[in-house]
């Protein structure tokens, strides 16, 4: 079976075309070598797929005839991705949240009105006292 079809049938990619594009970009390796979309996959091949900044590592256990259900995927492949890869992804997500919290981007209408009021009358509050 072709590598792009295998990745599609084991639900690593939503469409076969996405698997083909990933192969063309060099994000798929078989036994440590970059794989073209038409490369054949055999029993016990080690595949590395870079997806969403995670390098998924899997071992081919069997070749499916067509796309399989999510519950049956483990029959055809063994996922040997190290836990550190997922922990690194969580760290990256956490650091992204530190830079910009939700709601801090463009000012809201209320923020804009407060800014405009302050700019037009910066010393109005101190004069009243």
DADABEL-V198309 format. One record per pair of residues at least 24 apart in sequence whose C-alpha atoms are under 10 Angstrom apart, sorted by the first residue. I is the first residue (numbers start at 1). GAP is how many residues later the second one is. Records with the same first field share a line. If there is no record, write none. Layout:
BEGIN
I: GAP / GAP
END
This chain:
BEGIN
1: 37 / 38 / 39 / 40 / 41 / 62 / 63 / 64 / 65
2: 34 / 35 / 36 / 37 / 38 / 39 / 40
3: 25 / 26 / 27 / 32 / 33 / 34 / 35 / 36 / 37 / 38 / 39 / 44
4: 24 / 31 / 32 / 33 / 34 / 35 / 36 / 37
5: 32 / 33 / 35 / 36 / 59 / 61 / 62
6: 34 / 35 / 54 / 57 / 58 / 59 / 60 / 61 / 70
7: 34 / 40 / 42 / 60
8: 58 / 59 / 60
9: 54 / 55 / 56 / 57 / 58 / 59 / 60 / 61 / 64 / 67
10: 53 / 54 / 56 / 57 / 58 / 59 / 60 / 62 / 63 / 64 / 65 / 66 / 67
11: 56 / 57 / 58 / 59 / 62
12: 37 / 39 / 44 / 61
13: 38
19: 30
22: 27 / 28 / 29
23: 26 / 27
26: 24
27: 24 / 28
28: 27 / 28 / 29
29: 28
30: 27 / 28 / 29
31: 28
43: 33 / 34
44: 33 / 34
45: 32
46: 31 / 32 / 33 / 34
47: 30 / 32 / 33
48: 32 / 33
52: 37
53: 32 / 33 / 35 / 36 / 39
54: 27 / 30 / 31 / 32 / 34 / 35
55: 26 / 27 / 30 / 31
56: 24 / 25 / 26 / 29 / 30
57: 24 / 25
END
